[in-house]
């Protein structure tokens, strides 16, 4: 299994469930970016005439819900991307391809080096998303 967590880096060791949540949060980044773009495009659109989609209470407006969705998506994307920026620049492209798009690491660095920085990045994703 290639997505295992290294046990020798004790300071970056996460509970297995937290590790998996952070890993899948990273893999979800492309979809989150698409959802954010859709939400921004639909931000000024008129609400649907479907009564089931209308707000139940006067204080929960459609505009407010759209704003909350955009804010939530933006915060999640920024948390994941800022974890990537905690890694030295020379590893970022390879890590982003591995974590976000499931491509194999390139041969620029030793596999253990890639695994080390992947572990640190996933730890920082978990920390930024308050999964710890």
C-alpha positions in Angstrom: 0.0 0.0 0.0 1.6 3.2 -1.1 -0.3 5.7 1.0 1.0 4.5 4.3 2.3 6.8 7.0 5.9 6.6 8.0 6.3 5.6 11.6 9.8 6.8 12.2 9.0 10.5 12.0 7.4 10.6 15.5 6.8 14.3 15.6 4.7 14.1 12.4 2.9 10.8 13.3 -0.9 11.1 13.2 -3.6 8.7 14.3 -4.5 6.6 11.2 -8.0 8.0 10.8 -6.7 11.6 10.9 -3.9 10.7 8.5 -6.5 9.3 6.0 -8.8 12.3 6.4 -6.0 14.7 5.7 -4.8 12.6 2.7 -8.3 12.5 1.2 -8.8 16.3 1.9 -5.6 16.8 -0.2 -7.0 14.6 -3.0 -10.2 16.5 -2.9 -8.5 19.8 -3.7 -9.2 19.8 -7.5 -12.9 19.2 -6.9 -13.0 21.9 -4.2 -11.5 24.4 -6.6 -14.2 23.5 -9.2 -17.0 23.9 -6.6 -15.6 27.3 -5.6 -15.5 28.5 -9.2 -19.1 27.4 -9.7 -20.2 29.1 -6.5 -18.5 32.3 -7.6 -20.1 32.2 -11.0 -23.5 31.6 -9.4 -23.1 34.2 -6.7 -25.0 36.9 -8.5 -27.6 34.6 -10.2 -31.2 35.0 -9.3 -32.6 32.4 -7.0 -34.6 29.5 -8.3 -38.4 29.8 -8.4 -38.7 26.4 -6.8 -40.3 27.0 -3.4 -38.4 24.0 -1.9 -35.1 25.9 -2.5 -36.3 29.1 -0.9 -35.1 29.9 2.7 -37.3 28.7 5.5 -36.6 31.7 7.8 -36.2 35.3 7.0 -32.7 35.5 8.5 -31.2 32.7 6.3 -31.1 34.4 2.9 -29.9 32.8 -0.3 -27.2 35.3 -0.5 -26.0 34.6 3.0 -25.8 30.8 2.3 -23.9 31.4 -1.0 -21.5 33.6 0.9 -21.0 31.0 3.6 -20.4 28.3 1.0 -17.8 30.4 -0.8 -16.1 31.3 2.5 -16.1 27.7 3.7 -14.6 26.4 0.4 -12.0 29.2 0.3 -10.9 28.5 3.9 -10.6 24.8 3.2 -8.6 25.4 0.0 -6.3 27.9 1.7 -5.7 25.4 4.6 -4.6 22.7 2.2 -2.5 25.0 -0.1 -0.8 26.6 2.9 0.3 23.2 4.1 1.9 22.7 0.7 3.8 26.0 1.1 5.3 24.7 4.4 7.4 22.3 2.2 10.5 23.6 0.5 9.8 25.0 -3.0 11.8 22.3 -4.9 9.4 19.6 -3.6 6.1 21.4 -4.1 5.4 20.5 -7.7 6.1 16.8 -7.2 4.1 16.7 -4.0 1.1 18.5 -5.4 1.1 16.1 -8.4 1.2 13.1 -6.0 -1.3 14.4 -3.4 -3.7 16.3 -5.6 -3.6 14.3 -8.8 -2.3 10.9 -7.7 0.7 10.9 -10.1 3.9 9.1 -9.3 6.8 10.9 -7.8 9.5 11.9 -10.3 13.1 10.7 -10.1 14.5 14.1 -9.1 14.9 13.0 -5.4 15.2 9.8 -3.5 11.8 8.1 -2.7 12.5 8.4 1.0 12.9 12.2 0.6 9.6 12.4 -1.2 7.9 10.3 1.5 9.4 12.5 4.3 8.0 15.7 2.7 4.7 14.1 2.0 4.4 13.1 5.6 5.2 16.7 6.7 2.7 18.1 4.2 -0.1 15.8 5.3 0.6 16.5 8.9 0.3 20.3 8.2 -3.0 19.7 6.3 -4.4 17.9 9.3 -3.2 20.7 11.6 -4.6 23.5 9.3 -8.0 21.7 9.0 -8.1 21.2 12.8 -8.3 17.4 12.5 -5.8 16.9 15.3 
